[in-house]
Amino acid sequence: MMCSRRAAVCLALTLLFAMVSAATPAYKVGVGISDVTGPALDVNMMGYASFSQNSEGIHLRLFSRAFITCDLNQTECNVFVSADIGMASTLIKLQVIEKLREEYEGQYNEINVAISGTHTHSGPGGYFQYSLYTITALGMKRSGIEPIVAGIVQSIRNAHNNLQDGNISYKKGELLGANINRSPTAYLKNPKDERDKYLYDVDKEMTVLKFEDKDGNGLGVICWFPVHPVSMENTNKLISSDNKGFASYLFEMDMNPGSKMGEGSFVAAFPNSNHGDTTPHVNGTVCIDTGEPCEEETSTCGGEPTNCLGGGPGNDMYENTRMIAEKLYEKAKELYDATGTPVSGPVSSIQQYVNMSSVTVTKGNETFKTCTPALGYSFAAGTTDGPGIASFKQGMTKGESFWDNLIRSLFNDYEATQECQEPKPVLLPAGDYINTTGMSPAIQAIVALLAADPMVPDIVETQLLRIGQFVIIPGPVEFTTMSGRRMMEKVKEKLVASGMSSDAVTMITSLSNAYTNYVTTYEEYTAQRYEGASTMYGPHTLDAYLQQYLMLAENLVKDIGVETPGPDPPSKPLPPKLDLDNDAFPEGKKVGDINQKVDSKYRQGSTAEAIFWSADPKRGFEASLGTSFFSVEKFDGTDWIVIANDADWNTKIFWRKADKQSRATVQWMIPEDAELGMYRFVHSGRWKQNAILPFTTKFETRSGDFEVVSKDYTRPKTRK
């Protein structure tokens, strides 16, 4: 009897403690999600720099995920955004902040809002003000910019409207089989005693930041892990959030049962960390023409880079994406379900712009300077995830006379840039001005027009976000494994030395707020693999960033801000909003008419398909953002119920357009366990009748009904 009484008392005390603990929030927290998919037809994709990789449809929609953390009085707030885009850009950040300032009167600003991209290479591009990043998109694309800005702002708005008392915790764990190093020979240039501190040549640790309401119910999660989202290859033309986005899909569909993708309350983000030299092609590289291993130093086959490719764990890029995403999701869910370390302490942020092309770096008794931005020969070689131009290869530490002489004749300060960038042989002095001496006035005018915008940024944003002992380091670059390790380690040391507790946690988030290509260690830079050739500000780029972030770390802890906000980044107006085109149809046809009917029956595990006369999906994004072009409906005996749409893994929609006539092919890969019964497709969008007038009209159309039958179904034999 005594034991049971004691047990009852213990149970009551435990429940009371749990109730008290759950009712003692540390922060105001809010999460939000919104669509940022953008133009699904005829816009070049950002990432592989391939002129031929233009969007033709959608496999996985793109989303922005926002996480707001405030103190309980909401006097200090931080906003962290992870968007399924190639990377953040200065233009996107400035546009978002302008809209937030108007709506929230400065509560959310450039200091406390961080915007990061997951680095999918299968999203629409053209959203930069710097010409190097819009070359393959043939310039800035308003149709690519506006959906990203609108979606990010909406995700923050949703998170703000969801602010509530809550708590945050973090957990770390090892994940194997999801990444390897694509430049291992460069990594080996790092000091042996430094390499000996780590078991692997890439980070294998996932860090999960968990958001809960005051009652302990899950609101959202941020899951950092370093891996390139390049499981979808440069031949892919369907918009896709790749392995990171599909990991979010799996987590959110698990936590939001019964909800469509992007519509549930639980939000799961998978941002990148020090991923610069990582790849999801975990089977390593091989020469696809011979099956032999690639040459290790240069990643070539017979001296050429184009046939040296990395291999993923699956049989094709879709399977590679799924398998890596499942690993990310499963580890993240395991860490999420485990008891984490509570986060407590103040909310604060610090930010400063810096001219990265003219930083003086002090190391002991020595001083160094960063350089005018330039890209090396190995930049043109590409990587084993997406090879570049034949005749270039990784590891080029010497130039070639033809290119050197050509570049010297075209750019004013080539010699000074080359000297500063040593041992990089400069192929593209991206921060230099073109020499027009000797050119005709007409050619000079054309050059002036084409070179009016800088190719790459000089003015770069640096920032830290603090949530208690957890400090996020938004970086405007792709940190390699070791450069990121140094950054996280040194920033933590400075935080602790400045007064933060020794349990401080630092977490790099690459691809944030701006984009300046890569950062390697000095030692990796000497190898001049792709990452070193893409370290734009010279061999001391990492030291310059370290110096800057250590200053921010000290000032963050001491709560003294920065002396000046730094030089203003250049702003650029959006291109004009013109759509001097219209949709047309063959004689006797109209928008929504069937071009190819569905079959009457489909087995479980097969693919159902229909083709509609459609319209250009770029029409009227303001009215269509966040909606679906295509859904699958099932008849439940009374009503037609949506069971999938174009955000689902099992659906695809792609357009073919010729002479203003568009056809949309919709496909549903029927799950093996799909319920038997009657189904149909619904296709919708907006169409434009007049080329001059801006008006668009909504349309919605349906396929015929079809029956999903057992995978063992056998068609009845017909009588002869």
ABEGO torsion letter per residue (X at the ends): XAAAAAAAAAAAAAAAAAAAAAABBABBBBBBBBBAAEBABGBBBBGAGBAABBBAEBABBBBBBBBBBBBAAGABBBBBBBBBBABBBAAAAAAAAAAAAAAAGGABBAAABBBBBAGBAABBBGABABAAAAAAAGEBBAAAAAAAAAAAAAAAAAAAAABBBBBBBBBBBBBBGABBBABAAAAAABBAAAAAABABABBABBBBBBBBBAAGBBABBBBBBBBBBAABBAABABBBAEAAAAAAAAAAAAABBGBBBGABABBBBBBBBBAAABBABAAEBBBAAAGBBBBAAAGBBGGBAAABBBBBABABAAAAAAAAAAAAAAAAAAAAABBBBBBBEBBBBBBBBBBAAABBBBBEABBBBBBBBBBBAAAAAEBAABBBBBGBBBGBABBBAAAAAAAAAABAAAAAAAAAAOABBBABBAABBBBABGBBAAAAAAAAAAAABBABBABBBBBBBBBEABBBBBBABBBBAAAAAAAAAAAAAAAAAAGBBAABBBBBBBGBGBBAEBBBBAAAAAAGBAAAAABAAEAAAAAAAAAAAAAAAAAAAAGAEBABAEBBBBBBBBBBBBBBBBBBBBBGBBBGBBABBBBABBBBGBBBBBBBBBBBAABGAAAABGBBABBBBBBAGABBBBABBAABAABBBBBBBBGGBBBBBBBBBBBAABBBEBBBBBBBEBBBABAABABBBBBBBBBBBBBBBBAABBBBBBBX
